[in-house]
Amino acid sequence: MTTSLVAVVTDQVRDGRTVIGYGFNSNGRYGQGGLIRERFAPRLLQAVPDSLLDEHGLLDPHRAWAALMQNEKPGGHGERSVAVGTIDMALWDARAKLEGKPLFRLLAERHGRQADPRVFVYAAGGYYHPGKDLGALRSEMRGYLDRGYTVVKMKIGGAPLDEDRARIEAVLAEIGSARLAVDANGRFDLEAAIAYARMLRDYPLFWYEEAGDPLDYALQAALAEFYPGPMATGRTCSATRTRATCCATAACGRTAIGCSSTAPCPTGWSSICARWTCSRRPAGRPRAASRMAGTRCR
């Protein structure tokens, strides 16, 4: 896998240093350097400088986003959202630095909310690797607990169901009172998703994530009839409308649905973080989460 790192260099100085905003595309997907270099960076660089500033003369991420997206068709479920989102992340980082405050506080103030300096986090791991046995998996999860995490996540669906059951039981035995979430990375059709749901409901899981394609709203709603525990989906939805439809449809089932977003999957992710609230979620659970790599909106 590859990754993209973007630096937006401004002509502004704070505390004797040039203000630079940074953005990156999260691990687990390929970088978007080609799209950034060929389409989006040139649009930003060719824009009239004053068109990118707000009434206070500061870089305005919303106006910059409009420049990035000129002549683009609506939609964007796919690679475009990662390219634009990576730049968008850097723009918001720069704006927060210009105002001398952390981004979470800047967004909260913009939308009239009380900023919460704390955010729920979990450790995402449990990937499949050749030769990685149950002992190695348990050791990995123990390492996360030793770092202070109380919720860990592992992958499922990359091995036969019975093998995944053994992996889950091994991790649960290792982590004790900590919590375990599982993530299928959207690999199941409805039949497989239901088969796993019937197995997973035997365990006290924190959530069952992305059983099927995030745009298969009917699958997620149908799955709620077979899985009584918390489910998570929508992490890779690329746009506000897509995400809203995902939650509205999936939440029709009995089970509470938690929708989350890994930056920079959604185009204009910071705006989504500030505005969007999932329609249904388990009592006492965060609206979304942060993991070790890749910030998720709270």
Secondary structure, DSSP 8 states (H G I E B T S, - for coil): ----EEEEEEEEEETTEEEEEEEE--TTS---HHHIIIIIHHHHHHS-GGGGB-TTSSB-HHHHHHHHTTT--S--TTHHHHHHHHHHHHHHHHHHHHHTS-HHHHHHHHTT----S---EEEE-----TT--HHHHHHHHHHHHHTT-SEEEEE-SSS-HHHHHHHHHHHHHHHTTSEEEEE-TT---HHHHHHHHHHHTTS--S-EE--S-TT-HHHHHHHTTT--S-EEE-TT--SHHHHHHHHHHHTTSSS-EEE--BTTSSTTHHHHHHH---S---TT--SS-EESSS-B--
